[in-house]
């Protein structure tokens, strides 16, 4: 019994050390997690504290206690997917930023994201690449994208694509709080954060979920000296 107690204390200390490193690194270096299998118990707290989380459909799970414990305590039968699968965390909870069909696509997406991020909160590390997209080009298509009638919806992501370099926009949390759009792009070769209201969902109204989503993203950009470009078309806050 004493041996078991010692092992538990050791595990708790290891978890605490990891959490402390997450806290110390917060706002200093970007922290990214790719969940490609079950992540449960104390181990799930660490990725939840990182800046960006990607999951894999049907194979990755994040929960503190599994279905067996839930059934024992509440007599409720739930599956791993229902309890903490990728669909739960990318749509409902907002814990994860995106999910992908397989491990390879998840890793490729993370590599794309890394290419857009600075290596630290030192402003000199914000990446900038030589642009092949003329920053002075005209975009006449924008005149037709936004309708004159304020009651007609349009896709803000189409507008964003016309403005940024080469129409390349890396969206984050695309399935959570769809009434606001967040993600990274480049303008004149430099990484920028994009925040935009999306009239296609809830007429672009702000609510609790979209406000939290936007605030998290803006806070990250602020910590790492990433300029923010905001596309505003919002009728107000949804009580």
C-alpha distance (Angstrom), angle and dihedral (degrees) to the residues before:
residue distance angle dihedral
X1 . . .
X2 3.81 . .
X3 3.81 89.2 .
X4 3.83 91.2 53.2
X5 3.79 91.0 48.4
X6 3.79 91.3 51.0
X7 3.81 91.3 51.1
X8 3.81 91.6 50.6
X9 3.80 91.3 50.3
X10 3.81 89.9 49.6
X11 3.80 91.5 51.5
X12 3.79 91.3 48.5
X13 3.80 90.4 50.9
X14 3.83 91.1 49.7
X15 3.82 90.8 50.4
X16 3.79 90.8 47.7
X17 3.80 91.2 51.4
X18 3.81 90.8 51.4
X19 3.81 92.1 48.3
X20 3.79 90.5 49.6
X21 3.80 89.9 53.7
X22 3.81 89.5 50.9
X23 3.79 90.0 52.8
X24 3.80 93.8 45.8
X25 3.82 91.7 49.9
X26 3.81 94.5 45.8
X27 3.79 109.5 117.6
X28 3.82 90.9 1.4
X29 3.81 102.6 76.0
X30 3.81 127.3 6.6
X31 3.81 112.2 -101.0
X32 3.80 118.9 -151.6
X33 3.80 131.5 -177.8
X34 3.80 130.9 -166.9
X35 3.81 113.1 -164.7
X36 3.80 108.7 -157.5
X37 3.81 100.0 161.4
X38 3.81 142.3 6.6
X39 3.82 114.5 -29.4
X40 3.79 111.9 -177.6
X41 3.78 144.4 150.4
X42 3.79 119.9 12.6
X43 3.81 91.2 -14.5
X44 3.81 91.7 68.9
X45 3.80 94.5 65.5
X46 3.79 94.5 67.7
X47 3.82 99.0 58.4
X48 3.80 89.4 42.8
X49 3.82 87.4 60.6
X50 3.80 93.7 52.6
X51 3.80 124.3 95.7
X52 3.80 100.3 -115.7
X53 3.80 131.8 21.4
X54 3.81 126.8 -169.8
X55 3.80 122.3 -170.9
X56 3.81 136.4 -167.5
X57 3.78 120.2 -124.3
X58 3.82 116.7 -106.5
X59 3.81 95.0 -7.6
X60 3.81 105.8 63.0
X61 3.80 125.8 68.5
X62 3.78 135.4 176.6
X63 3.79 121.5 -164.6
X64 3.80 138.7 129.0
X65 3.82 94.7 -134.2
X66 3.80 125.6 22.3
X67 3.81 131.8 -128.7
X68 3.82 92.6 -89.3
X69 3.80 92.8 57.8
X70 3.80 91.8 44.9
X71 3.80 90.5 52.1
X72 3.80 91.9 48.7
X73 3.80 94.4 49.3
X74 3.81 103.3 35.2
X75 3.83 101.7 15.6
X76 3.81 87.3 -126.4
X77 3.80 118.7 139.8
X78 3.81 113.6 -141.5
X79 3.77 133.6 158.7
X80 3.79 125.1 -125.6
X81 3.81 89.4 -109.4
X82 3.81 92.7 52.2
X83 3.78 91.8 46.4
X84 3.79 101.1 46.5
X85 3.79 112.9 -18.7
X86 3.78 126.4 140.1
X87 3.80 92.7 -93.9
X88 3.81 90.9 56.2
X89 3.80 96.4 49.4
X90 3.81 98.5 39.3
X91 3.81 95.9 44.8
X92 3.81 110.5 24.6
X93 3.79 112.7 20.2
X94 3.80 99.0 29.3
X95 3.81 91.2 -142.3
X96 3.83 92.7 126.3
X97 3.79 124.6 51.3
X98 3.81 100.2 -147.6
X99 3.80 143.5 -18.0
X100 3.79 132.0 -140.8
X101 3.82 136.5 -159.7
X102 3.82 94.6 -113.9
X103 3.80 144.8 5.4
X104 3.81 95.0 -98.0
X105 3.80 93.9 56.0
X106 3.80 91.0 46.6
X107 3.81 91.9 52.8
X108 3.81 92.1 45.9
X109 3.80 90.4 51.9
X110 3.79 90.6 49.4
X111 3.80 89.9 51.6
X112 3.80 89.4 52.3
X113 3.79 90.1 50.8
X114 3.81 91.9 48.1
X115 3.79 89.3 53.9
X116 3.81 88.6 59.6
X117 3.79 98.0 46.4
X118 3.80 131.3 82.6
X119 3.79 117.0 -118.8
X120 3.82 92.6 -125.1
X121 3.80 143.6 -9.1
X122 3.81 88.9 -81.1
X123 3.82 104.0 115.7
X124 3.80 90.9 -139.9
X125 3.83 90.7 66.6
X126 3.83 95.1 62.3
X127 3.83 101.0 118.3
X128 3.76 121.3 -116.8
X129 3.79 124.7 -179.3
X130 3.76 131.0 -169.1
X131 3.78 105.6 -89.5
X132 3.80 123.4 -132.7
X133 3.81 90.8 -173.7
X134 3.81 114.1 87.0
X135 3.83 107.5 -123.7
X136 3.82 89.4 -151.7
X137 3.80 95.8 55.0
X138 3.80 117.9 126.7
X139 3.81 120.8 -120.5
X140 3.81 107.2 -157.8
X141 3.82 91.2 167.4
X142 3.81 89.3 74.0
X143 3.80 89.2 72.5
X144 3.80 90.5 65.8
X145 3.82 97.8 37.5
X146 3.79 97.2 68.7
X147 3.83 109.2 57.2
X148 3.80 121.7 -136.1
X149 3.81 90.3 -131.9
X150 3.85 107.6 80.4
X151 3.82 89.4 -153.1
X152 3.80 92.6 64.3
X153 3.80 118.4 89.7
X154 3.80 126.8 -137.0
X155 3.79 134.7 -179.5
X156 3.81 110.7 -99.4
X157 3.81 90.1 -161.7
X158 3.79 89.3 66.4
X159 3.79 89.7 54.5
X160 3.81 91.5 48.6
X161 3.80 90.9 50.4
X162 3.80 91.5 56.5
X163 3.81 93.2 51.6
X164 3.82 103.6 44.8
X165 3.80 127.9 71.6
X166 3.82 114.2 -70.9
X167 3.83 90.9 -15.8
X168 3.83 88.8 -80.7
X169 3.81 111.6 148.7
X170 3.82 121.9 167.5
X171 3.79 103.4 -154.8
X172 3.80 121.4 -156.4
X173 3.81 124.4 -154.0
X174 3.84 92.8 4.8
X175 3.80 93.4 168.5
X176 3.81 98.9 44.3
X177 3.83 122.0 77.7
X178 3.79 92.4 -9.9
X179 3.81 91.6 -172.1
X180 3.80 87.9 81.9
X181 3.80 126.9 46.4
X182 3.81 123.4 -148.5
X183 3.77 131.9 174.9
X184 3.79 148.4 105.6
X185 3.78 132.1 -80.0
X186 3.79 138.6 152.9
X187 3.77 129.2 -105.7
X188 3.80 116.6 -170.5
X189 3.80 85.7 -10.7
X190 3.80 96.1 -57.3
X191 3.80 124.8 115.1
X192 3.81 114.2 -109.5
X193 3.78 132.9 177.6
X194 3.81 116.1 -123.8
X195 3.80 124.4 -150.2
X196 3.79 120.1 174.9
X197 3.78 139.4 160.6
X198 3.80 111.9 -121.3
X199 3.84 114.6 -144.6
X200 3.81 89.7 -166.1
X201 3.83 89.6 78.2
X202 3.82 123.3 48.9
X203 3.82 87.2 -19.4
X204 3.81 87.0 -74.8
X205 3.82 93.5 -65.1
X206 3.77 117.6 160.4
X207 3.80 117.6 -121.3
X208 3.80 135.0 167.1
X209 3.80 96.0 -81.3
X210 3.81 95.4 47.1
X211 3.81 92.0 44.4
X212 3.80 90.9 53.4
X213 3.81 91.4 45.5
X214 3.79 92.1 50.8
X215 3.80 94.2 43.8
X216 3.82 93.0 52.0
X217 3.78 91.2 51.1
X218 3.82 94.9 45.9
X219 3.81 90.3 48.2
X220 3.80 90.8 54.5
X221 3.82 92.7 48.4
X222 3.80 90.3 48.5
X223 3.80 92.3 51.8
X224 3.80 92.8 50.9
X225 3.83 100.6 39.9
X226 3.80 94.7 -112.6
X227 3.83 113.0 154.7
X228 3.81 114.8 -122.9
X229 3.80 124.5 -138.4
X230 3.81 112.4 -163.0
X231 3.82 125.7 -159.5
X232 3.79 107.1 -162.4
X233 3.80 125.6 -162.2
X234 3.79 107.1 136.2
X235 3.82 129.5 145.0
X236 3.81 92.1 -159.1
X237 3.79 143.4 -83.9
X238 3.78 120.9 -37.8
X239 3.85 108.9 -130.7
